[in-house]
């Protein structure tokens, strides 16, 4: 049987890099989910801001008409 020097070391490196790749994929998915949550929260805040501004504008217009 011929032994190959570094066979186990290269195998360990490939497993290590696969685990690192898997961790990066997981971190990317988590970052995407957090970004979507942030975007939804920003859209809600913008809707509330627009609603309050519309109420202010309507209030000013009714005061001027009277």
Buried (B, 14 or more C-beta within 10 A) or exposed (E): EEEEEEEEEEEEEEEEEEEEEEEEEEEEEEEEEEEEEEEEEEEEEEEEEEEEEEEEEEEEEEEEEE
